[in-house]
């Protein structure tokens, strides 16, 4: 494969990364540049570019070192400090207070939850509680990856809300369990998050804040969990003042997400049963180091990888790609991914399908039970979707809206040019999505407080 012709460049042509015809590597250097670029990558190896290929920038001195093997990689000077920060440091480095809490579910999973009790200038620690719940293979970091005036968690804290950042079982923050000898830790899907994680988190926040009702904002699988819970558990519904669903995903038959379609077509559930499941895309040191370098070198390549999962990306700050991918992916169970593949094949918003005999054993019926969204009463909803969302396709979102109880949807909007990850990663939605969500929260909050 020859990548020269694709002009694989990054950081406004200040860096070039190419592969020679022999699949060896170029060396890209800036030895005489008094103002080095933000990121410098030195790779030894490779052959010179093919005849006739012109390099895209005259300002770069490129030296080709022909060796037979890659000898060293020297990387990253002057990188964005947020790349190296943990989720906790992303919060405290911007001057916000932080608390860490452990929430234990009925089945023993320990979920690590972060709390921003107030903003930087407002020191009231008894604000109205809001839970922010991340999406698939993500973590609470997703709400705090941009600047303080661009990230939803910080915006809410500065508005006087008591912000709780949830983490689903199996991601990098929630790998604990009361039973240290548990052999089937990874035997869960979002069914279990809906039935066990959601109630445990809500009860914990109620106990810590003294509020009987709270607001819930979910993204992607964070919406899936809550929709599934509300279709089956009346006890949670009475505790919610509002459920704001960003990039909602329930039905996914019309998804264009390549990774989910591939999983469905390959029938990975059969492979999972054979290999006994396990974790899927867990956070690892090598991945955490590799992805930011790739994105620093070529935002276009990074954008392509993300678009195969979530859809056309037009609203992201490409200079922060290395920051985003240094905190993503954060892992889940393979069974959770299987469940999404089943949703495409079966065209149903249903519980995990164990096959005829497994369903009989687990549910007492041949087919997996379907979540009845018409039972999701007593909760006002806001459904905020994106025009270019591959996972939350417009047809599937419309199907969701038609099944929700009449009169329950307080707000429904489809935002032009937004895709799946824009709802948490884009810094350009403060005056659209976040403004709408915060204004609705303010209305609900005043109604709630006026009732006493």
PyMOL commands that set and color helices and strands:
alter all, ss='L'
color gray80, all
select helices_A, chain A and resi 4-6+81-83+87-92+140-143+152-158+190-209+221-230+234-237+258-266+268-275+285-297+299-310+318-325+334-346+355-363+373-375+394-403+422-425+430-450
alter helices_A, ss='H'
color red, helices_A
select strands_A, chain A and resi 9-10+15-16+41-43+73-75+99-104+109-116+129-133+162-166+176-177+214-219+240-246+279-280+332-333+381-386+409-415
alter strands_A, ss='S'
color yellow, strands_A
deselect
rebuild
show_as cartoon
